[in-house]
């Protein structure tokens, strides 16, 4: 049987030079054609001229990290194989990666045989249909607004930074975004959070909003445009 690895290029994105070289060597020894790069920008340049590919993507990249890249790739190609590799072993990190579209999530140190099996499975799932070239020659993703990704589990900032949301934060942002810049009342937001009318607590809502603003600024490096409408509620400027 023809080995699908002979048709595909594995694009390895890893910013640590020694690990990048070692993983590239081991994958080539397993029979894969590998192109190793150090950043998201370098990955986009490869994708502009190379097809079909499977991407092995480190999460902890400088600048645009692996979760942002994964979300962008999946939004533009539903068939591309994406494997996240990371030192982050926490359950919430794994769920966030899979929610953003990764096919697999592996924790370092990587078992090369396991990675090879995953790559071959991804390469074989559509043997007669090569995915299209992903990007135009500009190699740069378009500007984005604040948006929910990963089935609403994550918030993505205009700079591409992504953070995992709690259930209350998800419902709050879903309701505000659905209003497309119009103000939502405290009562409406309390209903979205599934609080009974007799248990509605404006202060509790203010705490959720305050914590969300602080978390977004801390993790995304941008201020969430969530404005207070005095004596009424909140408005999200998109």
N, CA and C of each residue as an Amber inpcrd file, in Angstrom:
protein
   714
   0.8580000  -1.2020000   0.0000000   0.0000000   0.0000000   0.0000000
   0.8900000   1.2470000   0.0000000   0.4900000   2.2520000  -0.8000000
   1.2700000   3.4870000  -0.8850000   1.2110000   4.2460000   0.4300000
   2.3820000   4.6470000   0.9310000   2.4550000   5.3550000   2.2110000
   2.0370000   6.8050000   2.0100000   0.9630000   7.2650000   2.6950000
   0.5220000   8.6600000   2.5180000   1.5720000   9.6670000   2.9660000
   2.5120000   9.2500000   3.8140000   3.5500000  10.1680000   4.2810000
   4.4260000  10.6580000   3.1340000   4.4490000   9.9000000   2.0290000
   5.2700000  10.3180000   0.8980000   4.6480000  11.4900000   0.1390000
   3.3320000  11.7180000   0.3250000   2.6580000  12.8180000  -0.3600000
   2.6190000  14.0890000   0.4720000   2.6470000  13.9480000   1.7760000
   2.4650000  15.0810000   2.6780000   3.8040000  15.6180000   3.1790000
   3.7770000  16.9030000   3.5450000   4.8780000  17.5090000   4.2840000
   4.4200000  17.7580000   5.7120000   5.2240000  17.3200000   6.6730000
   4.9670000  17.6570000   8.0710000   5.6600000  18.9910000   8.3480000
   4.8640000  20.0060000   8.6670000   5.4440000  21.3010000   9.0270000
   5.5240000  21.3540000  10.5440000   6.7360000  21.3300000  11.0590000
   6.9990000  21.3250000  12.4940000   7.2770000  22.7560000  12.9420000
   6.4430000  23.2720000  13.8510000   6.6110000  24.6450000  14.3440000
   7.0520000  24.5710000  15.7980000   8.3180000  24.8770000  16.0410000
   8.9170000  24.7780000  17.3770000   9.9930000  25.8460000  17.4890000
   9.8800000  26.7130000  18.5170000  10.8270000  27.8300000  18.6110000
  12.0970000  27.4930000  19.3800000  12.1810000  26.3090000  19.9710000
  13.3880000  25.8900000  20.6840000  14.2830000  25.1260000  19.6950000
  15.4460000  25.6800000  19.3330000  16.2330000  25.1180000  18.2240000
  16.6300000  23.6530000  18.4080000  17.0810000  23.2920000  19.6030000
  17.5520000  21.9200000  19.8130000  16.3940000  20.9350000  19.6790000
  15.2640000  21.2600000  20.2930000  14.0960000  20.3770000  20.2040000
  13.5780000  20.3170000  18.7700000  13.5780000  21.4530000  18.0890000
  13.1340000  21.4850000  16.6980000  13.9880000  20.5630000  15.8330000
  15.3010000  20.6250000  16.0240000  16.2040000  19.7820000  15.2490000
  16.0200000  18.3030000  15.5900000  15.8410000  17.9940000  16.8830000
  15.7030000  16.6050000  17.3040000  14.3970000  15.9970000  16.7920000
  13.2930000  16.7100000  16.9400000  12.0120000  16.1980000  16.4530000
  12.0140000  16.0360000  14.9380000  12.5990000  16.9940000  14.2490000
  12.6910000  16.9140000  12.8010000  13.4820000  15.6810000  12.3730000
  14.6110000  15.4440000  13.0400000  15.4360000  14.2740000  12.7270000
  14.6620000  12.9790000  12.9670000  13.9770000  12.8780000  14.1110000
  13.2560000  11.6520000  14.4410000  12.1030000  11.3980000  13.4780000
  11.3940000  12.4530000  13.0800000  10.2990000  12.2740000  12.1320000
  10.8170000  11.8680000  10.7540000  11.9160000  12.4390000  10.3360000
  12.5120000  12.0420000   9.0570000  12.9570000  10.5860000   9.1070000
  13.4710000  10.1690000  10.2590000  13.8790000   8.7700000  10.4360000
  12.6770000   7.8320000  10.3410000  11.4750000   8.3510000  10.7000000
  10.2440000   7.5680000  10.6060000   9.6650000   7.5640000   9.1880000
  10.3170000   8.2790000   8.2780000   9.8870000   8.2640000   6.8910000
   9.0830000   9.4710000   6.4360000   8.9850000  10.5040000   7.2790000
   8.2140000  11.6920000   6.9170000   9.0880000  12.7270000   6.2190000
   8.4720000  13.4850000   5.3350000   9.1140000  14.6610000   4.7690000
   8.7990000  15.8280000   5.6920000   9.8140000  16.4910000   6.2390000
   9.6240000  17.4850000   7.3040000  10.1910000  18.8270000   6.8740000
   9.4340000  19.8810000   7.1750000   9.9410000  21.2480000   7.0750000
   9.7640000  21.8840000   8.4400000  10.8640000  22.2310000   9.0740000
  10.8410000  22.7540000  10.4370000  11.0070000  24.2710000  10.4230000
  10.1340000  24.9630000  11.1680000  10.1820000  26.4200000  11.2600000
  10.0420000  26.8300000  12.7180000  10.3400000  28.1000000  12.9970000
  10.4400000  28.5490000  14.3780000   9.2950000  29.4370000  14.8370000
   8.3760000  29.8400000  13.9490000   7.3610000  30.8210000  14.3410000
   6.1130000  30.6950000  13.4810000   5.0440000  31.3810000  13.9320000
   3.8020000  31.4050000  13.1620000   4.0140000  32.0700000  11.8100000
   4.7690000  33.1640000  11.7880000   5.0040000  33.8750000  10.5340000
   5.7020000  32.9690000   9.5200000   6.6940000  32.2010000   9.9890000
   7.3960000  31.2770000   9.1030000   6.4610000  30.1720000   8.6150000
   5.5660000  29.7060000   9.4900000   4.5860000  28.6910000   9.0920000
   3.7040000  29.2170000   7.9630000   3.1980000  30.4440000   8.0880000
   2.3210000  30.9940000   7.0590000   3.0460000  31.1020000   5.7150000
   4.3360000  31.4060000   5.7480000   5.0920000  31.4730000   4.4890000
   5.1700000  30.0980000   3.8300000   5.3660000  29.0590000   4.6450000
   5.4150000  27.7040000   4.1040000   4.0670000  27.3120000   3.5140000
   2.9860000  27.6140000   4.2350000   1.6640000  27.2080000   3.7980000
   1.2360000  27.9080000   2.5080000   1.8280000  29.0540000   2.2340000
   1.4820000  29.7800000   1.0120000   1.9690000  29.0500000  -0.2340000
   2.9490000  28.1540000  -0.0940000   3.5480000  27.5170000  -1.2770000
   3.6000000  25.9960000  -1.1740000   3.1550000  25.4050000  -0.0610000
   3.2820000  23.9640000   0.1470000   1.9290000  23.3330000   0.4380000
   1.6220000  22.2420000  -0.2330000   0.3730000  21.5120000  -0.0170000
   0.5350000  20.1130000  -0.5970000  -0.0560000  19.1000000   0.0570000
  -0.7720000  19.1230000   1.3380000   0.1870000  19.0160000   2.5130000
  -0.2640000  19.4650000   3.6740000   0.5830000  19.4560000   4.8590000
  -0.2040000  18.9510000   6.0680000   0.5500000  18.4800000   7.0710000
   0.0510000  18.2700000   8.4260000   0.9460000  19.0980000   9.3330000
   0.3510000  19.8220000  10.2700000   1.1110000  20.7500000  11.1070000
   1.2740000  20.1850000  12.5110000   2.5150000  20.1420000  12.9760000
   2.8350000  19.8100000  14.3700000   3.2270000  21.1170000  15.0230000
   2.4400000  21.5500000  15.9980000   2.4750000  22.9400000  16.4410000
   2.7290000  23.0510000  17.9390000   3.8600000  23.6560000  18.3100000
   4.1310000  23.9490000  19.7180000   3.2160000  25.0790000  20.1730000
   2.6510000  24.9600000  21.3720000   1.7660000  26.0160000  21.8720000
   2.5580000  27.2360000  22.3200000   3.6880000  27.0250000  22.9860000
   4.4030000  28.1240000  23.6210000   5.3170000  28.8930000  22.6980000
   4.7750000  29.4280000  21.6030000   5.5680000  30.2170000  20.6710000
   5.5830000  31.6760000  21.1010000   6.6400000  32.3810000  20.7330000
   6.6920000  33.8150000  20.9670000   5.7470000  34.5170000  19.9980000
   5.1680000  35.6270000  20.4300000   4.2630000  36.3660000  19.5680000
   2.9300000  35.6540000  19.4600000   2.5610000  35.2180000  18.2630000
   1.3160000  34.4940000  18.0350000   1.5050000  33.0510000  18.4860000
   0.8520000  32.6580000  19.5770000   1.1140000  31.3270000  20.1250000
   0.3480000  30.2450000  19.3790000   0.6270000  28.9780000  19.7620000
   0.0790000  27.8560000  19.0290000  -1.4330000  27.7640000  19.0610000
  -2.0660000  28.1840000  20.1430000  -3.5240000  28.1420000  20.2130000
  -4.1430000  29.1190000  19.2200000  -3.5720000  30.3000000  19.1120000
  -4.0650000  31.2710000  18.1380000  -3.8910000  30.7490000  16.7180000
  -2.7190000  30.1760000  16.4530000  -2.4440000  29.6400000  15.1240000
  -3.4130000  28.5070000  14.7990000  -3.6280000  27.6200000  15.7590000
  -4.5480000  26.4940000  15.5680000  -5.9460000  26.9940000  15.2130000
  -6.4300000  27.9760000  15.9470000  -7.7570000  28.5300000  15.6840000
  -7.8350000  29.1190000  14.2840000  -6.7930000  29.8280000  13.8780000
  -6.7700000  30.4450000  12.5520000  -6.7250000  29.3860000  11.4500000
  -5.8710000  28.3840000  11.6140000  -5.7690000  27.3340000  10.6010000
  -7.0870000  26.5890000  10.4340000  -7.7000000  26.2410000  11.5700000
  -8.9440000  25.4690000  11.4970000 -10.0730000  26.2750000  10.8650000
 -10.0860000  27.5770000  11.1130000 -11.1230000  28.4180000  10.5260000
 -11.0010000  28.4870000   9.0110000  -9.7880000  28.2710000   8.4830000
  -9.5660000  28.4030000   7.0530000  -9.4560000  27.0700000   6.3220000
  -9.3280000  25.9630000   7.0550000  -9.2300000  24.6470000   6.4020000
  -9.7180000  23.5760000   7.3730000 -10.9030000  23.0510000   7.1150000
 -11.4940000  22.0630000   8.0220000 -10.8260000  20.7040000   7.9370000
 -10.0100000  20.4710000   6.9000000  -9.4170000  19.1390000   6.6980000
  -7.9690000  19.0370000   7.1510000  -7.2990000  20.1390000   7.3420000
  -5.8780000  20.0940000   7.6790000  -5.6420000  19.3530000   8.9910000
  -4.6320000  18.4940000   9.0260000  -4.2530000  17.8260000  10.2510000
  -3.4360000  18.7510000  11.1430000  -3.8470000  18.8850000  12.3950000
  -3.1590000  19.7680000  13.3410000  -2.9140000  19.0060000  14.6320000
  -1.6480000  18.9000000  15.0330000  -1.2640000  18.2400000  16.2820000
  -0.5860000  19.2780000  17.1670000  -1.1470000  19.5250000  18.3440000
  -0.5330000  20.4420000  19.3060000   0.4220000  19.6700000  20.2030000
   1.6030000  20.2220000  20.4130000   2.5660000  19.6440000  21.3540000
   2.9460000  20.7240000  22.3500000   3.0200000  20.3680000  23.6290000
   3.1830000  21.3890000  24.6580000   3.6420000  20.7780000  25.9720000
   4.1750000  21.6180000  26.8420000   4.4800000  21.1950000  28.2060000
   3.2850000  21.3750000  29.1280000   2.1960000  21.9680000  28.6290000
   1.0120000  22.2420000  29.4530000   0.1540000  20.9790000  29.5490000
   0.1260000  20.3890000  30.7270000  -0.5790000  19.1180000  30.9110000
  -1.9440000  19.2700000  31.5680000  -2.3270000  20.4870000  31.9390000
  -3.5870000  20.6900000  32.6530000  -4.7780000  20.3510000  31.7560000
  -5.8220000  19.8260000  32.3670000  -7.0160000  19.4120000  31.6300000
  -7.6210000  20.5770000  30.8560000  -7.6970000  21.7770000  31.4690000
  -8.3170000  22.9040000  30.7970000  -7.5300000  23.3390000  29.5660000
  -6.1940000  23.1950000  29.6080000  -5.3870000  23.5200000  28.4390000
  -5.6600000  22.5380000  27.3060000  -5.7460000  21.2520000  27.6470000
  -6.0160000  20.2330000  26.6280000  -7.3940000  20.4640000  25.9980000
  -8.3870000  20.7430000  26.8300000  -9.7290000  20.9780000  26.3060000
  -9.7660000  22.2210000  25.4140000  -9.0420000  23.2580000  25.8120000
  -9.0050000  24.4770000  25.0020000  -8.3860000  24.2010000  23.6400000
  -7.2930000  23.4410000  23.6190000  -6.6390000  23.1180000  22.3570000
  -7.5320000  22.3160000  21.4330000  -8.2070000  21.3140000  21.9810000
  -9.1020000  20.4960000  21.1680000 -10.3210000  21.2930000  20.7180000
 -10.8170000  22.1730000  21.5840000 -11.9670000  22.9980000  21.2240000
 -11.6380000  23.9550000  20.0840000 -10.3920000  24.3820000  20.0000000
  -9.9840000  25.3030000  18.9450000  -9.7210000  24.6020000  17.6220000
  -9.8030000  23.2640000  17.6060000  -9.7130000  22.5550000  16.3290000
  -8.5730000  21.5880000  16.1720000  -7.7430000  21.4020000  17.1950000
  -6.6380000  20.4470000  17.0710000  -7.1730000  19.0270000  16.9470000
  -6.4990000  18.2010000  16.1490000  -6.8620000  16.7890000  16.0240000
  -6.2840000  15.9600000  17.1610000  -5.1790000  16.4200000  17.7330000
  -4.5420000  15.6950000  18.8360000  -3.7680000  16.6940000  19.6880000
  -3.5660000  16.3190000  20.9550000  -2.8930000  17.1810000  21.9270000
  -1.9090000  16.3010000  22.6930000  -0.6120000  16.5170000  22.4770000
   0.4160000  15.6910000  23.0950000   1.2560000  16.5210000  24.0540000
   1.5520000  15.9450000  25.2130000   2.3370000  16.6320000  26.2370000
   3.7950000  16.1840000  26.1570000   4.6960000  17.1510000  26.1740000
   6.1300000  16.8610000  26.1500000   6.5510000  16.1790000  27.4550000
   7.5510000  15.2830000  27.4130000   8.2980000  14.8350000  26.2370000
   7.4570000  13.9520000  25.3230000   7.6130000  14.1500000  24.0270000
   6.7850000  13.4800000  23.0390000   7.2790000  12.0620000  22.7980000
   6.3540000  11.1070000  22.7630000   6.6440000   9.7480000  22.3100000
   6.6100000   9.7790000  20.7900000   7.7520000   9.6320000  20.1440000
   7.8360000   9.8050000  18.6950000   7.0100000   8.7610000  17.9540000
   6.9000000   7.5640000  18.5070000   6.0900000   6.5310000  17.8550000
   4.6090000   6.8980000  17.9010000   4.1630000   7.4600000  19.0210000
   2.7700000   7.9020000  19.1210000   2.5060000   9.0340000  18.1350000
   3.4160000   9.9990000  18.0650000   3.2540000  11.1050000  17.1300000
   3.2130000  10.5900000  15.6940000   4.0820000   9.6360000  15.3630000
   4.1180000   9.0850000  14.0070000   2.7970000   8.4060000  13.6540000
   2.2230000   7.6650000  14.5990000   0.9470000   6.9990000  14.3460000
  -0.1670000   8.0220000  14.0980000  -0.1780000   9.0840000  14.8970000
  -1.1890000  10.1330000  14.7290000  -1.0400000  10.7980000  13.3650000
   0.1920000  11.0980000  12.9720000   0.4220000  11.7590000  11.6900000
  -0.0230000  10.8810000  10.5290000   0.2800000   9.5920000  10.5870000
  -0.1220000   8.6920000   9.5000000  -1.6420000   8.5770000   9.4260000
  -2.2970000   8.5560000  10.5960000  -3.7570000   8.4990000  10.5950000
  -4.3490000   9.7510000   9.9510000  -3.7940000  10.9240000  10.2810000
  -4.2970000  12.1690000   9.7070000  -4.0500000  12.2280000   8.2020000
  -2.9110000  11.7230000   7.7760000  -2.5900000  11.7430000   6.3530000
  -3.4480000  10.7710000   5.5480000  -3.9290000   9.7220000   6.2050000
  -4.6780000   8.6890000   5.4960000  -6.1760000   8.9310000   5.4840000
  -6.6660000   9.9310000   6.2180000  -8.1180000  10.0360000   6.3700000
  -8.8120000  10.5330000   5.1070000  -8.0860000  11.2510000   4.2270000
  -8.6460000  11.6490000   2.9440000  -7.6050000  11.3920000   1.8610000
  -7.3650000  10.1250000   1.5160000  -6.2540000   9.8000000   0.6190000
  -6.4070000  10.3390000  -0.7880000  -7.6300000  10.6230000  -1.2320000
  -7.8280000  11.0450000  -2.6160000  -8.1310000  12.5260000  -2.7590000
  -8.0490000  13.2510000  -1.6410000  -8.4050000  14.6670000  -1.7040000
  -7.3890000  15.4940000  -0.9520000  -6.4770000  16.0960000  -1.6840000
  -5.4730000  16.9430000  -1.0570000  -6.0970000  18.2810000  -0.6970000
  -5.8700000  18.7830000   0.5130000  -6.4320000  20.0740000   0.8970000
  -5.8270000  21.2030000   0.0830000  -6.5420000  22.2960000  -0.0910000
  -6.0420000  23.4050000  -0.8980000  -4.9340000  24.1580000  -0.1780000
  -4.1690000  24.9390000  -0.9580000  -3.1960000  25.8440000  -0.3480000
  -3.9590000  26.8020000   0.5500000  -3.4850000  26.9930000   1.7670000
  -4.2610000  27.6780000   2.7930000  -4.3260000  29.1840000   2.6090000
  -3.1890000  29.8060000   2.3080000  -3.1050000  31.2550000   2.3950000
  -2.6840000  31.8840000   1.0770000  -3.0350000  33.1310000   0.9110000
  -2.5270000  33.8900000  -0.2100000  -1.0640000  34.2330000   0.0250000
  -0.4280000  34.7930000  -0.9790000   1.0160000  35.0150000  -0.9000000
   1.4020000  36.0190000   0.1670000   0.4480000  36.8230000   0.6460000
   0.7700000  37.7930000   1.6990000   1.1990000  37.1090000   2.9770000
   0.7000000  35.8820000   3.2220000   1.0980000  35.0730000   4.3710000
   0.6850000  35.6660000   5.7030000  -0.1660000  36.6450000   5.7190000
  -0.5710000  37.2800000   6.9680000  -2.0650000  37.0770000   7.2010000
  -2.4760000  36.6480000   8.3980000  -3.9060000  36.5040000   8.6680000
  -4.5890000  37.8570000   8.7290000  -5.8740000  37.9020000   8.3960000
  -6.5800000  39.1800000   8.4100000  -6.8260000  39.6870000   9.8230000
  -7.0960000  40.9950000   9.8950000  -7.4210000  41.5750000  11.1930000
  -8.7410000  40.9960000  11.7030000  -8.8590000  40.8680000  13.0070000
 -10.0510000  40.2500000  13.5890000 -10.6130000  41.1340000  14.6900000
 -11.9130000  40.9740000  14.9390000 -12.5740000  41.6460000  16.0520000
 -12.5750000  40.6990000  17.2440000 -13.0900000  41.1590000  18.3680000
 -13.3080000  40.2790000  19.5070000 -14.3090000  39.2080000  19.0890000
 -13.9930000  37.9340000  19.3360000 -14.9010000  36.8780000  18.9300000
 -14.7630000  35.6620000  19.8350000 -15.8420000  34.8950000  19.9070000
 -15.8370000  33.6320000  20.6310000 -15.4410000  32.5170000  19.6840000
 -14.5510000  31.6390000  20.1340000 -14.0910000  30.5280000  19.3120000
 -14.2070000  29.2360000  20.1220000 -13.9340000  28.1180000  19.4580000
 -13.9800000  26.8390000  20.1560000 -15.3430000  26.5370000  20.7330000
 -16.4000000  26.7400000  19.8960000 -17.7730000  26.5160000  20.3570000
 -18.1260000  27.3710000  21.5720000 -17.5570000  28.5730000  21.6220000
 -17.8710000  29.5040000  22.6980000 -17.0540000  29.3290000  23.9510000
 -16.1080000  28.3880000  23.9450000 -15.2910000  28.1370000  25.1380000
 -14.2090000  29.1800000  25.3420000 -13.8140000  29.8540000  24.2650000
 -12.6710000  30.7680000  24.3370000 -13.0400000  32.1300000  23.7550000
 -12.3390000  33.1500000  24.2340000 -12.4500000  34.4960000  23.6960000
 -11.1570000  34.8160000  22.9630000 -11.2830000  35.2730000  21.7180000
 -10.1190000  35.6670000  20.9370000 -10.1150000  37.1730000  20.7600000
  -8.9930000  37.7990000  21.1400000  -8.8430000  39.2480000  21.0230000
  -8.4260000  39.6290000  19.6100000  -8.5600000  40.9030000  19.2160000
  -8.1330000  41.3270000  17.8820000  -6.6630000  41.0490000  17.5880000
  -5.8140000  40.9730000  18.6190000  -4.4030000  40.6740000  18.3980000
  -4.1290000  39.1750000  18.2960000  -5.1960000  38.3460000  18.3320000
  -5.0330000  36.9060000  18.1850000  -4.8480000  36.1510000  19.4780000
  -4.6490000  36.8560000  20.6030000  -4.5060000  36.1780000  21.8900000
  -5.8440000  35.5480000  22.2900000  -5.7730000  34.3630000  22.8930000
  -6.9760000  33.6020000  23.2380000  -6.9460000  33.2210000  24.7050000
  -8.1200000  33.2480000  25.3630000  -8.1960000  32.7750000  26.7390000
  -9.4390000  31.9180000  26.9230000  -9.3300000  30.9610000  27.8470000
 -10.4280000  30.0590000  28.1710000 -11.3880000  30.7630000  29.1220000
 -12.6980000  30.6230000  28.8540000 -13.7230000  31.2980000  29.6370000
 -14.4200000  30.3440000  30.6020000 -14.8720000  30.8950000  31.7250000
 -15.7490000  30.1350000  32.6160000 -17.1490000  30.1000000  32.0010000
 -18.0380000  29.2680000  32.5680000 -19.4050000  29.1840000  32.0570000
 -20.0990000  30.5430000  32.1350000 -19.9610000  31.2370000  33.2690000
 -20.6120000  32.5400000  33.4270000 -20.0820000  33.5500000  32.4230000
 -18.7710000  33.5400000  32.1920000 -18.1760000  34.4660000  31.2260000
 -18.6530000  34.1630000  29.8150000 -18.7860000  32.8660000  29.4850000
 -19.2940000  32.4830000  28.1650000 -20.6950000  33.0380000  27.9400000
 -21.6070000  32.8070000  28.8980000 -22.9890000  33.2410000  28.7340000
 -23.0810000  34.7650000  28.6700000 -22.2800000  35.4370000  29.4940000
 -22.2740000  36.8990000  29.5020000 -21.8610000  37.4460000  28.1370000
 -20.7460000  36.9250000  27.5960000 -20.2340000  37.4480000  26.3280000
 -21.1240000  37.0470000  25.1530000 -21.6750000  35.8410000  25.1810000
 -22.5940000  35.4300000  24.1180000 -23.7790000  36.3900000  24.0270000
 -24.3130000  36.7710000  25.1860000 -25.4700000  37.6720000  25.2140000
 -25.0940000  39.0610000  24.7260000 -23.9720000  39.5820000  25.1820000
 -23.5380000  40.9170000  24.7790000 -23.2110000  40.9690000  23.2880000
 -22.5280000  39.9530000  22.7730000 -22.1560000  39.9460000  21.3510000
 -23.3880000  39.8200000  20.4570000 -24.3930000  39.0820000  20.9240000
 -25.6110000  38.9260000  20.1330000 -26.3360000  40.2570000  19.9520000
 -26.1150000  41.1940000  20.8690000 -26.7740000  42.5110000  20.7890000
 -26.0420000  43.4690000  19.8550000 -24.8620000  43.0810000  19.3720000
 -24.1170000  43.8380000  18.3610000 -23.9320000  45.3060000  18.7260000
 -23.4450000  45.5230000  19.9370000 -23.1160000  46.8740000  20.3670000
 -24.1990000  47.5820000  21.1430000 -25.4030000  47.0020000  21.2100000
 -26.4700000  47.6040000  22.0040000 -26.3340000  47.1870000  23.4710000
 -26.8210000  48.0300000  24.3650000 -26.7090000  47.7570000  25.7980000
 -27.6630000  46.6400000  26.2170000 -27.1960000  45.8270000  27.1570000
 -28.0200000  44.7790000  27.7730000 -28.2880000  45.1720000  29.2200000
 -29.5050000  44.9830000  29.6810000 -29.8520000  45.3460000  31.0480000
 -29.2850000  44.3310000  32.0380000 -29.1810000  44.7510000  33.2880000
 -28.7350000  43.8340000  34.3370000 -29.6500000  42.6060000  34.3970000
 -30.9590000  42.8290000  34.2960000 -31.9130000  41.7260000  34.3890000
 -31.7370000  40.7460000  33.2320000 -31.4960000  41.2820000  32.0270000
 -31.3100000  40.4230000  30.8570000 -30.0560000  39.5630000  31.0120000
 -29.0090000  40.1740000  31.5160000 -27.7650000  39.4280000  31.7080000
 -27.9220000  38.3980000  32.8200000 -28.6540000  38.7510000  33.8710000
 -28.9090000  37.7790000  34.9320000 -29.6880000  36.5890000  34.4120000
 -30.6350000  36.8320000  33.5040000 -31.3720000  35.7380000  32.8960000
 -30.4790000  34.8600000  32.0450000 -29.5540000  35.4880000  31.3020000
 -28.6200000  34.7190000  30.4770000 -27.7160000  33.8310000  31.3310000
 -27.4390000  34.3020000  32.5360000 -26.6230000  33.5140000  33.4630000
 -27.4550000  32.4840000  34.2330000 -28.7310000  32.4120000  33.8940000
 -29.6550000  31.4240000  34.4700000 -29.8590000  31.6180000  35.9640000
 -29.8840000  32.8990000  36.3800000 -30.1760000  33.2080000  37.7800000
 -31.6790000  33.4290000  37.9270000 -32.3420000  32.7690000  38.8640000
 -33.7550000  33.0500000  39.1310000 -33.9350000  34.5100000  39.5380000
 -35.1070000  35.0710000  39.2090000 -35.3640000  36.4810000  39.4990000
 -35.1800000  36.8220000  40.9760000 -35.5800000  35.9000000  41.8560000
 -35.4780000  36.1900000  43.2830000 -34.0690000  36.0310000  43.8200000
 -33.1400000  35.5670000  42.9510000 -31.7440000  35.4110000  43.3780000
 -30.8140000  36.3650000  42.6390000 -31.3840000  37.2780000  41.8240000
 -30.5450000  38.1910000  41.0600000 -29.7890000  39.1300000  42.0010000
 -28.4920000  39.2550000  41.7520000 -27.6310000  40.0750000  42.5960000
 -26.7500000  40.9220000  41.6720000 -27.0370000  42.2190000  41.5920000
 -26.2680000  43.1060000  40.7300000 -24.7930000  43.1030000  41.0950000
 -24.4960000  43.0570000  42.3840000 -23.0980000  43.0530000  42.8170000
 -22.3720000  41.8090000  42.3040000 -23.0360000  40.6770000  42.3230000
 -22.4410000  39.4300000  41.8250000 -22.0960000  39.5640000  40.3350000
 -22.9830000  40.2120000  39.5800000 -22.7210000  40.4470000  38.1600000
 -21.5330000  41.3820000  37.9800000 -21.4540000  42.4120000  38.7980000
 -20.3340000  43.3500000  38.7170000 -19.0080000  42.6720000  38.9990000
 -19.0080000  41.7120000  39.9260000 -17.7800000  40.9680000  40.2390000
 -17.3400000  40.1460000  39.0310000 -18.2930000  39.4730000  38.3650000
 -17.9650000  38.6740000  37.1850000 -17.3670000  39.5560000  36.0950000
 -17.9830000  40.7060000  35.8680000 -17.4930000  41.6300000  34.8470000
 -16.0980000  42.1470000  35.1990000 -15.9030000  42.5280000  36.4480000
 -14.6060000  43.0500000  36.8790000 -13.4980000  42.0110000  36.7030000
 -13.7760000  40.7850000  37.1080000 -12.7780000  39.7170000  36.9700000
 -12.4880000  39.4150000  35.5080000 -13.5370000  39.4310000  34.6730000
 -13.3430000  39.1750000  33.2440000 -12.4850000  40.2550000  32.6110000
 -12.7650000  41.5120000  32.9250000 -11.9500000  42.5960000  32.3730000
 -10.4790000  42.4330000  32.7450000 -10.2310000  42.1290000  34.0200000
  -8.8540000  41.9880000  34.4970000  -8.1710000  40.7910000  33.8400000
  -8.8900000  39.6730000  33.6970000  -8.3130000  38.4640000  33.0990000
  -7.9650000  38.6970000  31.6300000  -8.8590000  39.3770000  30.9110000
  -8.6090000  39.6450000  29.5010000  -7.3790000  40.5310000  29.3250000
  -7.3010000  41.5930000  30.1180000  -6.1580000  42.5040000  29.9800000
  -4.8540000  41.8080000  30.3550000  -4.9080000  40.9540000  31.3790000
  -3.7100000  40.2340000  31.8290000  -3.2440000  39.2000000  30.8000000
  -4.1730000  38.4380000  30.2440000  -3.8060000  37.3240000  29.3730000
  -3.7210000  37.7020000  27.8950000  -4.4950000  38.7060000  27.4870000
  -4.5220000  39.0810000  26.0770000  -3.7400000  40.3640000  25.7790000
  -3.4340000  41.1310000  26.8180000  -2.6890000  42.3640000  26.5890000
  -3.5130000  43.4630000  25.9530000  -4.8350000  43.3130000  25.9470000
  -5.7310000  44.3290000  25.4140000  -6.9020000  44.5290000  26.3760000
  -7.4630000  45.7130000  26.3470000  -8.6000000  46.0120000  27.2210000
  -9.9030000  45.6000000  26.5350000 -10.6840000  44.7930000  27.1950000
 -11.9730000  44.3750000  26.6580000 -12.9120000  45.5850000  26.6100000
 -13.5050000  45.8980000  25.4410000 -14.3730000  47.0870000  25.3330000
 -15.7580000  46.8400000  25.9160000 -15.7860000  46.4580000  27.1690000
 -17.0340000  46.1680000  27.8880000 -17.3590000  47.3740000  28.7530000
 -18.3730000  48.1250000  28.3560000 -18.6860000  49.3990000  28.9890000
 -19.8960000  49.2860000  29.9090000 -19.8270000  50.0010000  31.0080000
 -20.9510000  50.0560000  31.9520000 -21.9370000  51.1350000  31.5220000
 -23.2010000  50.7530000  31.4240000 -24.2720000  51.7170000  31.1720000
 -24.9140000  52.0170000  32.5230000 -24.6520000  53.1860000  33.0630000
 -25.0290000  53.5160000  34.4380000 -26.5260000  53.3040000  34.6930000
 -26.7880000  52.5960000  35.7900000 -28.1570000  52.3010000  36.2390000
 -28.9620000  51.4600000  35.2410000 -28.2480000  50.7970000  34.3080000
 -28.9650000  49.9690000  33.3320000 -28.3040000  48.6050000  33.1330000
 -27.0370000  48.5890000  32.6910000 -26.4000000  47.3250000  32.3990000
 -25.0470000  47.4890000  31.7600000 -24.7690000  46.7110000  30.7090000
 -23.4640000  46.7190000  30.0590000 -23.6190000  46.7010000  28.5340000
 -22.5730000  47.1830000  27.8790000 -22.5140000  47.2120000  26.4290000
 -21.1180000  46.7380000  25.9960000 -21.0460000  45.8740000  24.9710000
 -19.7630000  45.4340000  24.4280000 -19.5810000  46.0730000  23.0570000
 -18.5920000  46.9500000  22.9560000 -18.2830000  47.5910000  21.6800000
 -17.3860000  46.6600000  20.8750000 -17.8510000  46.2090000  19.7400000
 -17.0740000  45.3210000  18.8730000 -16.4360000  46.1310000  17.7820000
